[in-house]
């Protein structure tokens, strides 16, 4: 028997709400997950004129936090990015922050997620401009993840970085093989930029201090808190992970449209517990974790992003202002075959047929193509 995250929310979300406050964005995501591909959202009924067989297809919720709605979006996005990558090495950088900052992040999601993007991007661009390291403008994609394997809160940025860039003379300068920037330089520059930004937010009164860290409302205590964070080593991850356009496209798919947990990791759902696969980071081996349904829902909803918050961001050579002109030049200098998107100008039904060999116009019973579709109305919305 297979289980899904939808099962957990359908069985236990109303019970969870009775004891826990839920912000509007998280509540919207929860209702979307419960409603997805059910009569609640309506759909269509297809009846074969040849054999009379019928098939019902219910509509998807299209919420970016729903595990059932990411596959098509991921494939379309990755396909569109094929025109952006070049046949050159790429690097994977991960920027994390100390766990002492978690409470502040939870109380200031939009503000501190944005600071995390800005600090990590500024670090990469500044080091790239430095002639001691590269002396060029680079391009990269940054993706925010907020979870650990056990659904704990762990905000970090994944950056997929082109291993080289354009000099002022518009020459392509390649990074040394297997080496982009010194890890210590990345760590200290990122730490300094993030904590400087955090202090500026505090001094301008924009930072919301949670009750669990109420003492930070006093400037002296906040400065001591910063000193502790400055004394810690912030350890980024930075390595060359793939070579060539085809490999980077495949690699991107692992990070761009992931959510906190996928249905494939759910092992069992009951009224008393939810069991799912996790990775034991101490041993590197797979393990199993069981949580009460309410605790599973609490952890899952921690990772719902603020409304209209942009999670995938493009910088430098890959920014919207630059990529058409500058990436064309990079591709010309680097050489290699340009990958062409497969799904350009295709409809959703055509993409489904291309990806999964599913043709909604053909009867699955007799192979007839004379299907009559009737729209099914949606049910009253959940509150």
Order of alpha helices (4+ residues) and beta strands (2+ residues): alpha-alpha-beta-beta-alpha-beta-alpha-alpha-beta-beta-beta-beta-alpha-alpha-beta-alpha-beta-beta-beta-alpha-beta-alpha-alpha-beta
